[in-house]
Amino acid sequence: MMRTRPLKVALLGCGVVGSEVARIMTTHADDLAARIGAPVELAGIAVRRPNRVRAGVPAELLTTDATALVKRGDIDVVVEVIGGIEPARSLITTSFEHGASVVSANKALLAADGAALHAAAVEHGVDLYYEAAVAGAIPLIRPLRESLAGDKVNRVLGIVNGTTNFILDKMDTTGAGYSEALDEATALGYAEADPTADVEGFDAAAKAAILAGIAFHTRVTIGDVHREGITEVTASDIASARRMGCTVKLLAICERSADGRSVTARVHPAMIPLTHPLASVREAYNAVFVEAAAAGQLMFYGPGAGGSPTASAVLGDLVATCRNKLASTTGPGESAYAQLTVGPMGDVVTRYHISLDVADKPGVLAQVATVFAEHQVSIDTVRQQGRNPVGDGVAVEQGGGGRREGGEASLVVVTHRAPDAALGATVEALRRLDTVRGVASIMRVEGE
């Protein structure tokens, strides 16, 4: 039997996502009521610019006083889609204090202060749901938190930022440079006017922190995540990846150490084999690859951003929190029982692709190989571009390109698996060699 008194929802923010949430709540009210077991009423919408035209959004619901809205006392659920740290944090905690559960899409806040928010929700006996904070419409947080709760997740590897995936995909498929691909992403609306959060990896790092915390039942903040963006990725890097049978993606990687005592979380561009499922993720799509002890390998794929996809995730959480309200219960809260150590980036073990600008003369490769050996980083392959064979007794794959102006050549070294700290020390030693004119690029090789 359906309850007649409606559950009241306050919406904080009415931009691309918020306006779509309001539209769906209005046009699909009967369906939502049937799924929840009670009508759902949009009781108010907090905005900064009430005079802005918002198609399909009832103007009488708009208010600029978000604090007064969440303090009303009759609000059952607050949907927060304004983003940022403040005033979102204060509004969410105030909502808890007044008995409202919260559905949020705020990855930055959750990655920075998720533990405190979870504690506040528990203190006041309400829910905090945030499926929309990571990978848009893709059901990911709930499967990790609930479906895999009885399993042991060892690794989460994903493309969680559509803007950077679009840029790298265009560089790979069309031969465009970084700036050209970014311009196209901006023109199509995939990149913001200021794309820093995306292209420098901040957005993906926040999502990585959230995923790592849930997957490994350990508190991980954005400060624990090693972050590198894609602004230094060149057409030469893309071409080198292609010669190796790889493509370049910005990856969020969260993994448990071999001894199971620590976890690491990182975001950086990496080469992955074309045979890996993530290599086929094109345009602005997202995908996350999960490796678990019992379930094996799972992949979640779909649109990772945009009004409708993100609103879909928000509405899914809204249905869940409303059902919990009717049942006078709460859903799963923070799962941080393991509290594993968050390890440094130097502990990460992977393969590397290093491009060096060197003097084009015999003896160079021997010096380079010696530096790698001294730091216990094993070389898998070397490719030389330059006219003179190095003649050092080391197997070299000769490339084209000829002699560079000024007597320079290029050496591309691909290593076996080694700790990141060892690779860093190797690169610093290489920079001190007189015959090494510069380290053109360093890229990790993942997913093999």
Residue, then its C-alpha position, 0 to 999 in steps of 0.5 A: m500500500m502506498r503512503t499518501r504523504p509525500l517524501k520531500v526533496a530539496l535540490l541544491g544546484c540547478g545546473v546541467v545535472g540539477s535541472e535534469v534531476a528536477r525534470i525527471m522528478t517532475t515528468h516521472a513522478d508516478d513511476l518514482a512513487a511506484r518504485i519508492g512506495a510513496p509520492v516524492e515532492l520537489a520542495g525547493i531548489a537552491v540556486r545562485r541566479p534565480n533569474r536565469v531561465r531553466a526550462g521545465v523547472p518551476a520558478e516558484l521552487l527557486t530560492t537563493d537561501a540554501t541554508a534556510l531550505v535544508k533547515r526547514g525540518d520537513i525535508d526528507v532528502v537533500v540532493e547536492v549537485i553544486g560541487g566544490i568544498e564550501p558551501a557544500r560541506s556545511l549544507i550537507t552537515t546541516s541537512f544531517e542535523h535536521g534529519a535529512s539524508v543526502v544524495s551527492a555527486n560531489k567527488a571533490l568533497l567526498a575525496a577530501d572529507g568523506a570520513a567526517l561526512h560518513a561519521a556525521a551521517v551515522e551520528h544523525g541516523v541518516d544516509l549518505y549516497y554518492e553513486a553519481a560522484v564517480a563515472g556518471a551513470i555507470p553503476l560502480i560504487r554500489p557493486l563495489r560496496e554491496s555486490l563485492a562486499g564478500d569478495k576481496v578486490n585486488r585492483v581497480l583500473g579505470i578511465v574515469n574522466g571523459t574529457t581526457n579520454f576524448i583528447l587522447d583518443k583523438m590524438d591516437t585516431t587522427g594524429a592530432g596534437y594535444s592542443e588541437a585535440l583539446d580545442e576540439a573537446t572544448a568546441l564540443g562541450y567535453a572540456e570546460a573553459d578552464p580544463t585544468a581539473d580534467v587535464e591535470g588529473f585532479d578530477a580523476a584523482a578525486k574519483a580514485a580516492i573514493l574508489a580505493g576507499i570503497a574497494f579496500h575498506t580503507r580511508v583514502t583521501i585525494g592527498d594520498v593519490h599520486r597525480e599526473g595529467i596529460t598535458e605532456v603527452t606528445a604525438s611521439d608518445i602516441a606513435s611509440a605506443r602504437r609501435m608497441g601495440c598499445t594506446v595511451k589512456l589516463l588511468a586511475i589505478c587503485e591496487r592492493s600490495a602483494d603482501g596485502r598490507s597496504v594499498t596505493a592509488r594513482v592517476h597518470p597517463a599510461m600505455i596499455p595493450l590494444t588487447h586490453p578491454l580499456a583500450s577500446v574505450r573511445e570518445a568521452y566514455n568511461a570504463v572501470f576494470v575490477e579484479a577480485a579474488a573470487a569474481g575474477q575480472l569485471m568491467f563497467y562501461g558507459p557514459g561518465a558525465g553529462g546531465s542525463p547520465t549523471a541524473s540517472a545515478v542521482l535518481g537511483d540513489l534518491v530511490a534508495t534513500c527514500r525507501n530507507k526513509l519509509a522503512s526507518t532504516t539506513g543503507p550501508g555507511e562507510s566501510a573502513y574496517a580494514q584500515l590498510t596503510v596507504g603506500p607511497m608511489g615509490d612502492v608501485v611496481t610496473r613497466y616503463h617506457i623512457s624516451l631519451d635524447v642522446a648524443d649520436k655516437p658509439g658508446v652511448l647505449a653502454q653508458v645508459a645500460t650501465v645506469f639501468a643495471e646499477h639501479q636494478v632496473s632491467i631493460d626489456t627492449v631498446r629502440q634507436q633512432g639515428r644513423n650511427p649504430v651504437g656498436d655496444g654489443v647490446a641488442v637494439e631495434q633500429g628505427g628510422g628518422g636519421r641523424r638529428e641536427g646537432g648530432e643527436a639521436s633518440l633512444v627509447v627504452v622499455t623496462h621490465r617491471a620495477p619499483d617506481a622509486a628505482l625508476g626515478a633514481t635511474v632517470e635522475a642518474l641518466r640526466r647527469l650523463d654528459t651524453v644524455r641531452g634530455v629525458a623526453s618522456i617517461m610513461r608507465v606501461e600497464g594492463e599486461 
